Amino acid sequence: ANQIIGRARRSGMTEEEILELEIIEDESDDPVVDADYPKTVAVVPGAFKPPHKGHLDMVRKYAGIADEVVVLISRPTKSGRRLPNGREITAEDSLKIWNVLAAGLSNVRIEISTHASPINAAYEYVGDEGPLNTGDKVMLGCSTKGGDCKRWTGASKYIKQGVELVPVTGVEPTMRVSGAPYSATDFRNALGDSASDIA
């Protein structure tokens, strides 16, 4: 840019023309820094031990209304969920299953958090040190089942300044033919004693 402006001065351009050229050549003044900015991001945290159809349907619903969905798998430090044969379902197992389940959802990203608490994982992601940009909007994922959305009461104080929290409303859970919602406990029990390797 300096070479162009130097040539412009030598060619006899007026100061006004040079100033206009400097404005055009200033890369740091690019209003479109990221093609995905600003965006609406849905953050869906959980232990997902293991993820199941109900979880997937929730993520699909958020994927239909948000630009990006981030599924955060927490790492509980206490004894985790176990299959009937005693094998613990790890965060890595959950990640493998999520990668299969969400393979066709291009705007969904799955990450393992360092936090034991799904809530803390989400607050870190949407907080001051998280990756959201000023102007982004964030949706905190929850189901309308069993008062799940109440866990986000007071969430606004954890949101990075300049990021807008979309009011938390939750999505309706997907029900089985029997009318009962899907459950990780039922899924673990269905895997039974023969499940020696999840993924």
Secondary structure, DSSP 8 states (H G I E B T S, - for coil): -HHHHHHHHHTT--HHHHHHHHHHH-GGG-S-S-TT-S-EEEEEEE--SS--HHHHHHHHHHHHHSSEEEEEE---SS---B-TTS-B--HHHHHHHHHHHTTT-TTEEEEE-S-SSHHHHHHHHHSTTSS--TT-EEEE--BSGGGGGGGGTTGGGGS-TT-EE-----B---B-TTS-B--HHHHHHHH-TT-S---
